[in-house]
Amino acid sequence: MKILLKIFRILLISFGIIISIFNIFLIVGNIHTYIHRNDWKNRTTPLSMSTIDTLCANFELTDDNPLCDGERSIYSRDFFTVIRADFRPYEHRDDTNGTATYTEVQEKIGIFLIYCEPVATDAHGISSYTCDYDLRGDRTFLMGIIYTYPDNLVFRIMTPMGEDS
């Protein structure tokens, strides 16, 4: 019985050490992520005032909105939340009510369109196409919008920053 208790104690201590090491890796990973959270800014520059003015007007944002007040540098990714909220991709919803169409997207950000892929049909028979938009024009923060076909509704909005909708 004493031998079983010793073995159990050793296993328990070993398990505790493994969990502690795992937690240390998690903490170090979070610290690294926090320290490097703005590294993407080294690959791009803020949007021009004319681009900001266009986006603020097209999305009907007021001058007191932090994106439009001219008080700080604004980057492409700063507009992502506004764009996603306005276009309402329906990927995670059954309801397409309020989802923007290709035409509505073009009215607001069409001047930033780089390229649209041809329509493709997947193995499930669903047809779609993707268009890429670049608000800055430096191809660093591209926004890909997947449209369903033939109804041309916004299905998904993708970014290189892991903020996909």
N, C-alpha and C positions, 0 to 999 in steps of 0.2 A: 504494500500500500504506500509506503514511504517513497518507493521508487516512482510510482505513478504520480504522486504529488510533485516530486522533483521534475519529472518530465513535463507535467502540466504547467508548472511554474516557469520552466525554461521556454516552453512554447508561448506562454502568455507574455513573457518579457520580449521574446523575439517578435511576436506580433505587434507589440507596442512600439518597438524600435522601427519596424517596417512602416507603420502608420506615421510615426514622427518624421521619418525620412521623406515619405510621400508628401506630408504637409509642408515640409521645408521646400520641396520642389515647387509646390503650388504657390507658395509665398514668393519665391524667387521669380517664378514666371509672371506673377501679377506685378511685381515691382518692375521687371523688364518691360512689360506692356505699358505700364504707366509712364515710365521714363521716355519711351519711344513713341508715345501716342500721337505726337505731332510731326513725326519724321516725314510724312507725306508732303508737308509744306516745303521741304527742300527740293521737291520735284516740280513745283508749279509756282505760280504767282497769283496774287489777288485778281479778281475780276476788274475790268475797267469800269469806270463810272457809267459809260454809255450802256454797257451790258447790264449793270445793276439797275439803271433807270428803265431799260427795256423790260427786264424781268419784273421789277416792282410794278410797272404799269400793266403788264400783261396778266399778272396774278392779282391785280387790284390791291396791292399792299400800300398802306399809308406811309407818309414821310416819317412818322414817329416809330415805325417798325424798325427794330435793330438792324435788319438787313438793308434798309433803305435810308437810314438817317445820316449816313456818311461819317459816322463816328469811329468806325474801325474797318480794318481790312476784311473784305468778304471774299470767300473762295467758292468755287463751284459747289462743293459738298454742302456748304451752308444753306443752299437753296433746296437740297434734296427733300427735306421734310415738307416744305411748302408744295413742291411739285408732286410728291406722293399723295399728299392730302387732297390736292386739287384733282388729280387724274384718277384717283381711287381704283387702283388695280384690283381685280376681283379674284386673284388666284386662291386666296384663303377664304373666300365667301361663295355661297351658292347664288347669291343675288347680284346681278349685274347693274342694278338700279344706281344711277349716278356715276357709273364708270365712263370715263372719257373715251371718245373715239379718236381714230387717227387724225381726222380733220380738226377736232378740237385741240389736240396736242400740237398740230402744225400751226394753228393760230397763235399759240402761246410760245412755243420754242422751236418752231420750224426753221427759223433763221440759223439755228445751231445744228441742224441736221448734217451729218457727215455721209451716212450711207444706210440704205435699207437692203437687207438680204431678200432674195426671191422667196416666195411662199413655198413652204415645205410641209409635207404631211407626215406625221409620225406613225408608228406601228398601230396606234389605236384609232387612226383615221382622223385625227385632229390636225387641222391646218393652221399654220401661223407663220409670222415673219417677224424679224427683229430689226429695229432701226436704232442706230447709234447717234447720240447727240453729244456735243462738246461745247459747254458754255464758255470755256476759256479759250479754246482754239489751240491748246498745246498737247492734246491727246493724252493727258495725264489722268483726268477724272472723267472718263466717258460714262455716259448713262445709256444703257441699252434698254429699250422698251420693246417687250414682246406683245404683238397684237394678234388677236385671233382673226381667222379668215373664214368666211367672207364678211363677218359683221364688223371687223376692224375695231374691236374693243381692246382697251389696255388690259392685258392679262397679268403682266409682271413688269416691274421696273428693277433693273440690276445695276449695281455699281461695283467698282473695284475695291470699295472700302468695307465690304461686308455689311452693308446697310440695306441689302435687298429687301424688297417688300414681298 
